Amino acid sequence: MDIIWLRDFEALVACKNFSRAAEERNVSQPAFSRRIRALENEIGVRLINRETLPLTLTPAGEVFLSQARIMLRTYEETIERCQTIDAASENVIRFATSQSLYMTHYKNLIAPLASKGGVDTDLNSTSWAADQFVSALQQSYCDVILTYWHPSMDFLGPLEVANFEYLTLSADRLVLVSRARPGGGPEFHFKAGSKEALPLLSYGVVSALRAVQDFLLGQTVTPQKILIVNQNALANSVKAMILEGFGMGWLPLNLCKTELAEGRLAIVDERLATDLEVRVYRDPKNRKGTLDELWKQLQQEQQLRLQRHPNMAAPRLHAG
């Protein structure tokens, strides 16, 4: 199968016309039609219903379209990763982290050292799914990942099984918050005996924090039903919707401490909270000199923090 065929198929679906799609792909219509036919012959089924105007997809074509888009995205990501690896300087450390950690702990823990060691942050990573961080580190697409850790998270398991190195740099706390009322206190709160469901702004299944949220929901019996009204992969997006009053939700404390201090947000129930570790992971086989130097600096910073905060070595991890 030729990648060109997949792009042709995608163009035909968008244009719903062979002539316009051929023009879009900068090829003659007979040649374009032959390539679409070759794709169908390769798959072994008819993908296009040519008897309708405008053109429509067959049921098999609908299925193939979604898979073709996945294949094209994977192909493009693979090229991007290969080019990034090939172009990366020996002196540049490729760093990946989530949006919430980039906006909080990265600035405090990594940025002060980054200027000394030539750290290049991949901002595309701020919207990655949780397991993409693991695969990126395993495939040497990045040198270091900064991530939350909690016993309920299983996506980091492959790194621990493969003995990837990590350092616990800091701690955070996942708290249940809602928009604050004018007089103070949370806009949404539990009422014993109430039959009204409380709206929850949830994390999507690709988010690292979804597992922690589900852990808390499973560990605690709430006096009121909870209704998931929205799912989002990014903590900043969850926070934005909480601030607009759409519901309550769990946020890392460092991401919402300003809004809590200003009285714009309020904690719903401190018992529905749990501690998080903030970790950095690396592949021990990666012997890049600048990475070794950054790792030594992070270890030194870790030791200083442990001396100032001895309890950070064994964070309190509980349901509430």
N, C-alpha and C positions, 0 to 999 in steps of 0.2 A: 504494500500500500504506500502511495506517495503522499507526503505532507501537502503537496500542492492540491491534491484531490480534496483533502479535507477543507482547505481554504476555499476551493471552488464551491464545494457543497454549502459552506457557511454563507458565501456570497449569494448563491442561488436562493437559499432560504430567506435571506434579507430582501432580495430584489423581487422574488416570486415571478421571475421572467428570465428566460434563457438569454435573450438579446441584451437586456440591461445588465445581467450578471456577467456576460462575456465582456461587455464594454468595461465594467468595473474591474475585471481581472486582466484587462488589456490583452485579450486574445480573441481570435475570430470565433463566431458562434459555432461553426461546425467542429472546430477543435475543442471548444468548451464542452459541447454536447458529448463528444467522444470521451472526454475525461470523466464526466459524470457517469456515463455508461460503464466505463472501465471500473469506476468505484463500485457501482452496483454489482458488476460481475465478480469483483473481488469479494464483496460481502456475501453475494449469493442470494440477495433479495432485492425487490424493487423498493427504492427509497422515495421516489418522486411520483406523485399521481399526476400524470401528464394530461388527464382528461378533464381537469378543472381549470377554470380561469378566475382569478389568478391561480398559479400552481400551488398545490398543497402537498404535505408530506403524508406518506402512508403511515400506519401505526408503527411499522418497523423503522421508518424514517424519523419519527418523533424520538424513539429510543436512541437511534444512532446519533441524532443531533446533540443530545446531552452528553453522550460519550465522546463525540468528536470534539466538543468544546473542552472537555477535560483533557483529551489527548493533546490538543493544541496548546493549552495552558501549561501542561507538563513539559511539552517540548520547548516552549519559550523559556520556562523557568530553568530548564536544564542548560540551555544555551547561555542564559544569563549567569548561572552559577559557574559554568566552565570558564566563561570569559572573565568573571570576577577573580576566580582562583588563579588563572593564568596571568592576569594583570597585577595581582596583588604584590606589593613590594615586600621584601623580607623584613623591612622596618615597620610595616603597617600591621597593626592588630585589628582584625575584623571582629567587631563587637555586635551582638544582637540582644535585644531585650524588648519587653512589651511596652506599650505606650505609658501605662501607669507607672512602671518602674523607671522608665526613661525620664518622666516628669518629676519623679521624687528621688528615689535612692541613687539613681545614676549620677545626678547632679552633685549629690553630697559625697558619694563614695568613690566614684570612678573619675568624674570630670577633673578633679584636682590633680589626679595622677596622669590623666590622658595627655595633657599638654607636654608632659615630660617624655612619654613613651610612644607617641604617634599612634593614637587609637583612632580608628576609622569606624564610626557607628553606621550600621546598615539601617537607615530609617524605614526601609521596606518591612523590616522585622517587627515594627510596632503594631502591625495588623495581622501578624502570622497566627495561625492556629497553634495550640499548645504543642502538639506533636511535631510541628515544623521546626521548632527550636532544636529538638532532639535529633531529627534527621539532618538538619543543617550542620550541627556539630559533628555528627558521625561521618558525614560526607566531606568534611573540611571546607564547607562553604563559609563558615565563620570559625574564629579561634576561641571565642569566649561567649558564653551566654549568661545573662543575669536573670534570675527567675525567683519567683516565690516558691517555697517548699512547705508542704503540710503532709502529715501521714496519709491523708485521704487521696492525695494526688498520685496517680499511677503512671502518668505519661513519662515521668523521669526514670522509671524503673529500668529501661534498657541501659541508661548511662551508669547506673549503680551496679548492674549485673556485669557490665564491661569494665568496671573499675575506673571510670573516668574520675578525675580529681575534682574536688569541690572545696570551697571555703564558705563558711557562714559569716557573712559580713555584718549583718544587722538583723533587726526584727521589726515586724509590723503587726498590726492587729486588724482582723476583719470584723467590722461592726455593722449592725443593722441600724440604718438611719432613715429618716424621712424629712421632708421640709418642715421647718419649725413654724409653729403658730405665732401670731403677733404677740401674744402674751407669754410666749415661751412654751417649751415642751413640744413633742413630736405631733405633727398633723395626723399621722396614723399611729394608733397604739392599740394594744390588746385590751378588750373588755370582757371580763368573765361573763359567760352566759349570752353574749351577743351572737346572733346568727348571721350577721353581715360579714362577708368574706373581705379580708384585707388585700388590696392589690400589691403584687410583688413585681418589681422590675428585675428580671432574672438574667443570669449570664447564659449565653448559648453554649451548646455542647462542646464547641471548639475552644472555649475559654478555660484557662488553667484554674480560674477561681470557681468554675461551675461545680467541680468535685467537692470543694470546701463548702459551698453553699448547700449542696445536697447532703453533705455530712451533718451540717447543723440542723437542717430540716428533719433529718432522720433521727437525730439524737435527742431532740427536744420536743416534748408534747406541748403545743401551743393551745391556749384557751379559745382560739378562734381559727376558723378556716383561712387558708391563704390561697389566693387566686393569682396565678402567673398571667400578667397582662401584656408582657413584652419580654423578648429575649434579645440580648445584645452581647457581642464578643468583647467589647471594650469597656473597661471600668469608667473611663471618662464619659462615655455615652450614657451609661447607667446613671452616673452622677448628674448629668445634664437633665435627664428626665425626672429624677428625684427632685431636683431644684425647681422644676416646673410644676411639681405637685401631682404627677401622674401615679405615684405610689411610693412604697418604701423599697429599700434594697440594701444589700451588703456592699460596703466599700472598704478598701484598705484605709486605715486611720490616717496615714501620712498623705493620702490623696484628698481627704476632706477635713483635715484639722483646721484649716483657715475658715471654712464655712461654719464649722462647729463653734469656733471661737467668736465669730461674728454674729452668731445666733441665726444664721440662715438655715442650718441643718440642726437636727437634734437626734440623739440616740434613742431608738425605740425601746430597746431592752438590752442592758449590758450583759445579761445572762446568755443572750443569743449572739455570742462573740467567741472568737478563737484566735490564738496567736499564730503568726506566720513567721517562718525564717526567710531571709533574703540571702540567696546563695549565688555564687559564680561557679560555673563548671568549665573544665577544659579537658582536652585529650592529652594524656601524659606522653603520648608518642609525638606530639607536636613540640619540637624542640626549637622553635623560633626564638632567637635571642631576646628580642624585645618582649615577647610574651613571658619568658622566664623572669625577666627583670620586673615586669608589671606584677607577676604572681608573687615575687618576693616582697614587693611593696605592699601588696594587698595582705599578705601574711603578717607583715609588721603592723599594719593598721589594725588587723584583726586582734593581734596580741595586745595592742594598746587599749582597744575597746573592751577586751575581756578583763583587763586589769581594772578599768574604770567601772565596768558593769559585769561582775562575775556571774550573775544569773543568766547572761546571754548565752553561756555555753550549753545550758539545758533549758531552752525556752518552755514556758508553760503552754501545753497544747491540750485544749479541752473544749467541751461543747458549751460551757457557760458557767 
